[in-house]
Amino acid sequence: GKRPFEILNLDHLGPFVKSTRGNQYILVMIDNLTKYVKLYAVRSCGTDGVITSLEKFILQFGIPRRIISDRGTAYTSRAFGEYCSRYVIQATMETDRTWDKHITEVECNLNNAYNQTMGDTPFHVLYGYFPSFKDGVLRHVVKDDVWDDSTRLQERVRERITKEHELWKLRYDKKHSKPIMYRKGDIVYIKRPPEATGESTKLQPKYRGPLIVTQGLPNDVYKVSALRAEEGRQYVTTVHVSRR
């Protein structure tokens, strides 16, 4: 194509585990010029899902001049043919017998694509540098003419992924878990918050306790105190159930 989204390649991926919305497949749309990808979750490989997804695509990017797909029933149906005629879209159906020639290029693109969770590309994390490619094969991804320590990069990625997982768990727990109700007199332990004492947190116990619930407050907050005084002082605090 001479402009982005003039020629569009379509294909389905799946089936995957059915989502809560009833979707099992992904309709992949790839711009022939820029290789820009759009993904749409669909219930099946049928024509309805393709047309609905194309409607969303057209509202965002405009009408493609030509669509290239395989000979699946979604694209050979009368309904799809009428849809293309209405928008004056040329539908080309191909049986790609040379797909294996493109595996290396696809692999290269995937390994040099920015991963949001890692905050980096897989290639850079593994080898410590950004490769340079000629125009037309892959965008110029050279960031700096440096060689980074891949071991440090991998450690950074592990920390980032761990934080991402913890964040997702917090979001999931907040959305799905029901608050635990405590009564006066219950014995509990609470997660110890980070303290700016200069001491290594690895040497400190992760939880403080045992403590006793002395009063229930609004919004899942409780007043707790130590079972006994230490050095003449009784530890008392208010705490949210999320610190259990």
ROTORDO-775443 format. One record per residue (C-alpha): residue in one letter; y, x, z. Coordinates in steps of 0.25 Angstrom, whole numbers, padded with zeros to 4 digits, always signed. Layout:
<drenlums>
AYXZ ...
</drenlums>
This chain:
<drenlums>
G+0000+0000+0000 K+0015+0004-0002 R+0019-0002+0011 P+0012-0005+0025 F+0003-0017+0025 E+0003-0019+0010 I-0012-0017+0010 L-0020-0021+0022 N-0034-0017+0026 L-0042-0027+0034 D-0055-0026+0042 H-0062-0031+0054 L-0068-0024+0066 G-0078-0030+0076 P-0084-0038+0081 F-0079-0034+0095 V-0082-0041+0109 K-0075-0055+0108 S-0061-0054+0115 T-0056-0065+0124 R-0048-0071+0112 G-0061-0072+0104 N-0058-0060+0094 Q-0070-0051+0090 Y-0064-0043+0078 I-0052-0035+0074 L-0046-0036+0061 V-0040-0023+0056 M-0028-0022+0047 I-0024-0009+0041 D-0012-0006+0033 N-0017+0002+0020 L-0004+0011+0020 T-0001+0015+0035 K-0015+0012+0041 Y-0008+0003+0051 V-0018-0005+0058 K-0017-0020+0064 L-0028-0026+0072 Y-0031-0041+0074 A-0041-0047+0083 V-0049-0058+0077 R-0061-0067+0080 S-0069-0064+0068 C-0069-0057+0054 G-0066-0071+0048 T-0054-0074+0039 D-0046-0082+0049 G-0044-0070+0058 V-0040-0061+0046 I-0030-0071+0041 T-0024-0073+0055 S-0023-0058+0057 L-0016-0056+0044 E-0006-0067+0047 K-0002-0059+0060 F-0002-0046+0051 I+0007-0052+0040 L+0017-0057+0051 Q+0018-0043+0056 F+0017-0034+0043 G+0019-0044+0031 I+0009-0048+0020 P+0000-0037+0015 R-0002-0036+0000 R-0017-0032+0000 I-0028-0034+0010 I-0040-0025+0010 S-0053-0029+0017 D-0068-0029+0016 R-0076-0041+0011 G-0077-0048+0024 T-0078-0064+0024 A-0064-0064+0030 Y-0058-0058+0018 T-0067-0065+0007 S-0064-0079+0012 R-0056-0089+0005 A-0046-0091+0016 F-0043-0076+0016 G-0041-0076+0001 E-0031-0088+0002 Y-0024-0081+0013 C-0022-0068+0005 S-0018-0077-0007 R-0007-0084+0001 Y-0001-0071+0005 V-0004-0064-0008 I-0012-0053-0002 Q-0022-0046-0010 A-0036-0045-0003 T-0045-0034-0007 M-0059-0034-0001 E-0066-0021-0001 T-0080-0016+0003 D-0076-0002+0008 R-0088+0008+0005 T-0080+0020+0008 W-0076+0017+0023 D-0084+0029+0028 K-0074+0038+0020 H-0063+0034+0029 I-0069+0036+0043 T-0063+0050+0045 E-0049+0045+0042 V-0051+0033+0051 E-0056+0043+0062 C-0044+0052+0060 N-0035+0040+0062 L-0041+0035+0074 N-0042+0048+0081 N-0027+0051+0078 A-0022+0037+0082 Y-0013+0036+0094 N-0021+0030+0106 Q-0013+0021+0115 T-0022+0022+0127 M-0023+0038+0126 G-0009+0040+0121 D-0014+0049+0111 T-0023+0051+0099 P-0038+0054+0101 F-0037+0066+0092 H-0026+0072+0100 V-0033+0070+0113 L-0045+0076+0108 Y-0040+0088+0101 G-0026+0090+0107 Y-0018+0090+0094 F-0012+0080+0084 P-0018+0082+0070 S-0010+0082+0057 F-0014+0074+0045 K-0009+0073+0031 D-0001+0061+0027 G-0010+0049+0023 V-0022+0053+0032 L-0015+0050+0045 R-0001+0050+0051 H+0005+0063+0055 V+0001+0064+0070 V+0005+0078+0073 K+0013+0076+0086 D+0016+0091+0090 D+0010+0104+0085 V+0003+0106+0098 W-0011+0106+0103 D-0013+0099+0116 D-0024+0101+0127 S-0034+0090+0123 T-0040+0090+0137 R-0027+0087+0143 L-0025+0076+0132 Q-0038+0070+0136 E-0035+0070+0151 R-0022+0063+0148 V-0029+0053+0139 R-0039+0050+0150 E-0028+0048+0160 R-0021+0038+0151 I-0034+0030+0148 T-0037+0029+0162 K-0023+0024+0165 E-0024+0014+0153 H-0037+0009+0159 E-0031+0007+0173 L-0020+0000+0167 W-0029-0010+0159 K-0037-0012+0172 L-0025-0016+0180 R-0021-0025+0169 Y-0034-0031+0168 D-0036-0033+0183 K-0022-0039+0185 K-0025-0049+0174 H-0040-0052+0178 S-0042-0049+0193 K-0040-0059+0204 P-0033-0054+0216 I-0042-0051+0228 M-0037-0060+0240 Y-0037-0053+0254 R-0037-0059+0267 K-0031-0054+0280 G-0040-0044+0287 D-0047-0039+0274 I-0049-0024+0273 V-0044-0018+0260 Y-0042-0005+0253 I-0030-0003+0244 K-0027+0007+0233 R-0019+0019+0238 P-0006+0020+0230 P-0002+0034+0224 E+0007+0041+0235 A+0017+0052+0232 T+0012+0061+0243 G+0009+0073+0235 E-0006+0072+0239 S-0016+0071+0228 T-0020+0056+0226 K-0034+0061+0223 L-0036+0065+0238 Q-0031+0051+0243 P-0040+0039+0245 K-0038+0029+0234 Y-0038+0017+0243 R-0031+0015+0257 G-0039+0007+0267 P-0045+0000+0274 L-0034-0009+0276 I-0033-0023+0281 V-0026-0035+0275 T-0016-0040+0285 Q-0008-0050+0276 G-0008-0057+0262 L+0005-0057+0254 P+0009-0064+0241 N+0005-0058+0227 D-0008-0052+0232 V-0002-0042+0241 Y-0008-0039+0255 K-0003-0033+0268 V-0013-0023+0273 S-0014-0013+0284 A-0023-0001+0289 L-0034-0005+0299 R-0029+0005+0309 A-0016+0013+0311 E-0016+0028+0307 E-0007+0037+0316 G+0000+0025+0322 R+0003+0018+0308 Q-0003+0006+0302 Y-0004+0006+0287 V+0002-0007+0282 T+0005-0011+0267 T+0005-0022+0257 V-0003-0021+0245 H-0007-0028+0232 V-0021-0032+0229 S-0020-0023+0217 R-0021-0011+0226 R-0035-0015+0230 
</drenlums>
